[in-house]
């Protein structure tokens, strides 16, 4: 169904886009790290909350991607457009409400999640959360619009927009943090500006004539009950799974916060490096949603199965190359941060441990289940992802950090154990036939 040329044209812009999008957060953290450990710790704490919100909206957008890709595969562009409008309007409403609530309740929320961190860290976190919460509606619109382009097989336009937004963010950081001396506030304002640009340009692209999925009139944004049920039936379980996943990260971050400022700063750098390695694999998983979704829309589960195996193997190769390369570069990267020598050594050691585990376990744990989701098997992935996250990523990490002398190592031992059980359970599901029987469009 898809030629090698078509798959390459889909995947390489996705990989570039994911890396560029991730670099936005990396730029904030690394450029703020030169202000001091309190600043980088404050940004890291808030980014844990921001990622929870981001992945929630990404999961809702993914629900729209699955529905739209299956409609496109079946040749029904009218319903694909109708589903797209519902995804955009739903994302905007939910993002506006959540952004307003987080901005208003930021101080008690940060105290509830992270407890009694140092005053300087809390001050930085409060400022960063206020401004980034205002960017949620623009982030949601970009995320939903980009997902719709991918559902149609067009990953090039989101990549172009991500590149422009990333350039604006880095330039804004350089100006506001270093030239204007605004510190954490400068990093947050640069992020806000870049997200406004991303949303505006993506919606402009989507409104141009000739798009596979295009914006309709005002009436297209009015609620459509049956279509919303199709989208939420696959989007809500994914949103719950991603939300629980990110909430688990917050619980772990709260555990790390009692290990001291050095551990918080080291954890933030490790998490960034780890996410950077995962970005190409995540991009391949996003591409798999489009490909497997269109296969299922055409009634070809055999082809969907073949592409699920192929994309998982591609993910393994990419993760290996990127992971080993970044692990080798970690000692050099940490020299450009304000981490202490002990912190830099800890980051390097844990990064190598994660790299080995990621190569063996991560593609089966995170790339493969995207094919199951594209087929509509979202409840199973939600149950497995939530259960393993709470058992290993949260409970095991917490016990290791609190009751053993391993310190920050306990977090990543728990995370890698989570990857192991996810990979085993998802591979068993893939080998069976239950996922082939779901009907998303009914």
Secondary structure, 3 states (H helix, E strand, C coil): CCCHHHHHHHHHHHHHHHHHHHHHHHHHHHHHHCCCHHHHHHHHHHHHHHHHHHHHHHHHHHHHHHHHHHHHHHCCHHHHHHHHHHHHHHHHHHHHHHHHHHHHCHHHHHHHHHCCCCHHHHHHHHHHHHHHHHCHHHHHHHHHHHHHHHHCCCCHHHHHHHHHHHHHHHHHHHHHHHHCCCHHHHHHHHHHHHHHHHHHHHHHHHHCCCCCCCCCCHHHHCCCHHHHHHHHHHHHHHHHHHHHHHHHHHHHHHHHHHHCHHHHHHHHHHHHHHHHHHHHHHHHHHHHHHHHHHHHHCCCHHHHHHHHHHHHHHHHHHHHHHHHHHHHHHHHHHCCCCCCHHHHHHHHHHHHHHHHHHHHHHHHHHHHHHHHHHCCCHHHHHHHHHHHHHHHHHHHHHHHHHHCCCCCHHHHHHHHHHHHHHHHHHHHHHHCCHHHHCCCCC
